[in-house]
Amino acid sequence: MRTAYQEGRSIAALARDHDVSRGAIRTAVADLLPEYTAADPGAPAPELPVVLDMPGKVADFLRAAELEPAEHATLDQGVPVRRGQGYTLRVTAVPAIHRQLLDHCQPLDGTEAVPAQRKARREYGNRVNALGTDN
């Protein structure tokens, strides 16, 4: 697979040939990709963006919070998905951004938050924490 990529085969074509996702191919050839920095071979591979569903109550809280520009941009690019009476925001970001957004949600653990907000924060926290076990 790596040899075929070096010979010019596209990631999409390799994914079709091997019946796997393009993400799996990117992971397999990560050190061959142009954005890979070979200056420090011991450096960890760059984090790839992941898609997580953020409960609407968490998204609403974060929109009113003091966030960094990258965090605001991440929320703005999220895709709302209707869920019954509420919604979920489908957010694509690197795990580090998801962790930063989760850190901003700490006030939702307090007694001033309503139970639905605390539950939404726990759900998002579980999804973000699951990223650490997959890496």
Secondary structure, DSSP 8 states (H G I E B T S, - for coil): -HHHHHTT--HHHHHHHHTS-HHHHHHHTGGGSTT--TT-TTS------EEEEEEHHHHHHHHTS---HHHHHHHHT-EEEEETTEEEEEEEE-HHHHHHHHHHTGGGGSTTS-HHHHHHHHHHHHHHHHHHHH-
